[in-house]
Amino acid sequence: MRTNLESKIQNPPASIIIPNWNGARWLRGCLEATRRQTYQPREVLVVDGASRDESTAIVEREFPEVALLRLPENRGFCGNVNAGLRQARGEVLALLNNDAEPEPEWLAELVRGLLAHPEAGMCAAKMVLFDRPGVINSAGDFFSLDGLPGNRGVWEKDSGQYDGEEFVFSACGGAAAYRRAMLDDVGLLDERFFAYCEDVDLSFRAQLRGWRCLYVPTARVRHRLSATGGGPLASYYCGRNVLWVIARNVPASLLRRLWPRMALAQVRLVVESLRHVREPAARARLRGQLAGLRSLPSLLAGRREIQRRRTVADEYLLALLSAAPSRRTP
């Protein structure tokens, strides 16, 4: 008979954390999908950021087994998720967007990936479009040599080209699993990001500490793309937060080599935004880039601490960044 310790090691308790803000339209489908998981989580936790719709009523009325954490205000993806991470009791902490519905083996496959690879601090799922499940949303995320992050395989027809398990740069926070030990080591999401690129920042900090990210294609999720985000607000945060990721995480030795590529990529984004300056999203990106530049001095203290704790060599990071596909969608 296995001891309790052996059972915990072979079947680590898992928590599913679902941040929510006015997501009643999609929350029911998401929670019903968590009920169908073959690997039963220790808890499913909905973190509600002061929704004004029926979100909390749906959870309380239809999903009594789900824990509901009510926040007094919406703290954005980062703040809402962190509140859930602090309360969750699992050794595996899985994040799931409220507009995503995982297949029954999703959690089981993510846990299997972490058990099979002790060096992995996180696992990325295969995300496909909800209404077109034959089209990829994300097969893990990348961060390229020019400083732009993006989703591997986005908009590609799923023809099996991403069916191999492999190490990637980052996991999309919309459907990912994190090892508690990794989060204890590198910290939670940086709440200053509010939303967008916060998962890339977390993954970069983890990679600098030697924690790897495993892409698990058998952990599938159908995602309603930008159902709870997008638009000018997303453009603003992406414009700002990409600069923050670079400023906080790219080592000085690599910045000296890569800054021309990174600067050129930012200039190209500025030019593209100016070409479409009548569009609210384009103007928002420009404001975000300006805000990112203005706030760089405030990031220096955090950067010094992140770089002080780095354990990997430049060659390791260059290999990760060089593996990025040529198509970039930050």
N, C-alpha and C positions, 0 to 999 in steps of 0.2 A: 504493500500500500504506500502510495506517495505521501510524503509529509506535506504540511501546509506550505513550507518554504519551497519544496520542489515544485509544487503546483503553481505557486506564485511566479517562479522563475520561468516555467514552461508555458504558463498561461497568465501573463502579467495583466493586472487589472487595467482597464482602459476607460477613459472618459471621453465622451463626445461633447464638444463645446460649440454651440451655435449662437453667434452674435445676431441680434435682431433689432431692427428699428423700422417700424411700420411695414413689416413684411407679412402681414396676415394672409395676403393673397397666395403666398407660396409656402408658408410655414407648415400647413397641414400636410402637404405632400412630402416635405422634407422629414417631418417627424414620423410619418407612416413608414418611410423608407428606413429609418433607424430601427423601427420595430422588427423589420425583416432581416436584420443582420444575423448572420450565422454565428458570429463571435459576439456574444452578449456583453455589452459594455457594463461596467460597474455602475455607471450613471450617464444619463443624457442631461445636459445642462443648457438651458436657453437663457442667454444673458440679454435682457431687454433694456434698451437705452431710452426709457421713457416714451414708448410708442403711444401714438394718439389713435391708433386703430384698434382692432379687436384681437391683436396678437396675444396678449396675456390671457384674455378670456378663452381663447381657443386652447391654449396650453392647459389651463386649469380645468376646463370643462371636458376636453376630449383626450387629454394625455396626462392623467393623474400620476403616472410613473415618472414623468419628466420633472426634474428640478427646475424651478424658475427663480432666477436672480433678477430682481427689479432694481435698476439704477435710477437715481434721481434725475439724471440728464443723459442725453446721448453723448457718449465720449468718443464716437467714431469707431471704426473697426479696431484700432489698436487698444483704446481704453476699454471697450466692451469685451474684447477677447481677453485682455490681461485680467480683468475682474474675474472672468471664468477660470482662467488658468490658476489664479491664486486660490480659488475655492475648490477646484477639482481635486479628487483623491487618487486618480489613476497614475500608474507608472508610465503608461502610454497616453498622450494627450492629443486627441484628434480634433482638428478644426474642420468645420463644415459650414459653408454658406447656407443661409436660409432659403436661397433660390436654387439649391442643388439637391439632387436625389441620388444617393449612392446605390449601387447594385448590392445584393445580399452579401457578397463575399468581400466587399470593400474593406471593412475594418479587419477582417480575418487576414487578408492579404497584406495589409500594412503592418500588422503585428508580426506576421511571418517574416516579412522583410527585415524588421528590426531585430528579431531573434536570430536570423541567419547571418546578420552582418553587425557584429558588436561595434565596429568602427562607424556605423551610420547613426547619426543623431536625429535624422529625420527621413521621412519617406514621402515621395511625391506620387500622387495618383494620376491615372489617365482621365482627363476631363474631356468630354465631348459635348457638342451642342445639344440642348434638350430636345429641340424640335427637329434636329438633323443629326441623329446619333452616329451617322457615318462621317461626320466632319469633326476634326479635332479642335478643341479649345486650348488644351495644354497637355504636353507630355513632359512635364517638368519645365523649369524655367532656366534661362541662361543669362549670363552677364558678359558682354562682349568686350573686346580690346578697346573699343571706342567709348566705353562707359555707358552703353545703353542696354538695359535689361529687356527681356521679352519672353514670350511663351514659345517653347519648342513645338513646331508642327502646327501652329495656329492657322486656321482656315484650310488646312490640307485635308484632302479626302483620306480617311483612315483605311489604308490598304495593307496594313500590317507592318509598315515601315518603322513603327515605334512599339513593336511587340516584344522587344528584348529588354530584359531587366538590366539596368546599367546605372552607373553613378553620374549625376548631373550636378549643376551648380546649386540649384535651389528648388524648393517646393512651392507651388502656388498655395497661399494660405486659405484658399477657398475649399480645399479638400486635401489636407495634409495631416501627417502624424508626427509628433515630436516625442523624443525620449526625455523623460523628466530630468534625468541626469545631465543631459545637454543643456536644458534651460537653466538648471541650477548653476551650470558652469558659465554660460555666456549671457544670461539674463533674458528677460521677456522682450516683447515688442517695445520699441521706443515710442512712447505715446505722443511725442512731439510730431511724429509723422501724420497722425490722425487717421489717415487712410492712404492706400496705394504705396507700393514699393517697401512697405514695412516688412514684408516677408523676405524680400531680397536683402534688406539690411540685416535682418536676423540671420539669414543663411550665410551672408558674407562674414559676419562675426563668428559664426560657428566654423566656417571653413578655415578662418585664420587660426582657430584653436585646434584644428585637426579633425573636426567632426565632419563626416561625409554625408551626402544626400543621395539616397537610393531611389531611383524611379522604378515604380512597381506597376507595370501595365495591366496586370490582372486586377488591380484595385480601380474599378471604373466608376465614374460619376457622370451623371447627366446634369448639365449646368445651363440655366437660363441666363444667357450672357447679358450682363449689365442690367439685370432686372431691378437691382437695388442700388445701382450706381451709374457711373458714366456722366456724359455731358460736360459742361464747363467746369464744374467742381472737380471732376476727375482730371481734366486737363491741367487745372491749376496745381493740384497736388502732385501730379506726375512731373510737371515742369520743375517744381521746387524740390521734390523728394529725390529725384535722380541725382541732382547735384549734391544733396545731403549724403546719399549712399557713397558717392565718389569721395567726398571730403572726409568722411568718417573712416572709411574702410580701406581704400587703396593705399598700400604702403608707399612711402616716399621714394623708395628705390624703383618702383614700377611707375609712379607718377612722372618721374624724370624721363622715363622711356616712352610713356604713352600719352603725355599731356597734349601733344599736337593732334593726335587722333581724337582725343576726347573733346578738345576745344573745337575742332572742325565739326564734329557731330553736333555740338550745341549751336554752332553758327548756322548749320544747315537747318536745324529745327527753328531757329529764329527766322531765317529766310522763308521757310515754308509757312510759318505762322503769319508773316507779313503779307505773303501772297494771298492769304485768306483772312485778312485782318477784319473784314466785315462780319465774320462768323464769331459768335460768342466764345466757342471753344478755343479758337486760335488766340483771341485776346487774353483768355484766361491762362493759356500756356505761357504767353509772354510775361504776364504778371507773376506767374509761378517761378519762372526762371529768374526774374529780377529779385523776387523775395528770397530765392535760394542764394543768390550772390550776396545780397545784403546781410544774410544771417550766418554766413560762413565763419566769421570770427567767434560766434557763440558756440561753435561745434568743436573748437580746438581742444578744450579740456577733455571732452569725451573721446576725441580722436587719440589723444596721447595715451589714455588708458587702454583703448582697444588695441593700439599698436604695441603697447608695452607687453600685452598678454599673448601676442602672436607667437605661434610655435612652428608654422610651416614655412618652407623656403619659397623664394620667388618662382622657381621653376615649377613648383606644384600649382601655384596660382596662375601662371602663364598658360600652363596646359589646360586648366579649366576654362580660362577666358578664350583661349584659341579654339576651343571646341564649339564655340557659339556658331549657329548657322548664320548665313549671310543676310537672311531676312530678319529685320529687327522691328519689333512693335512694342515700344515702351509704353 
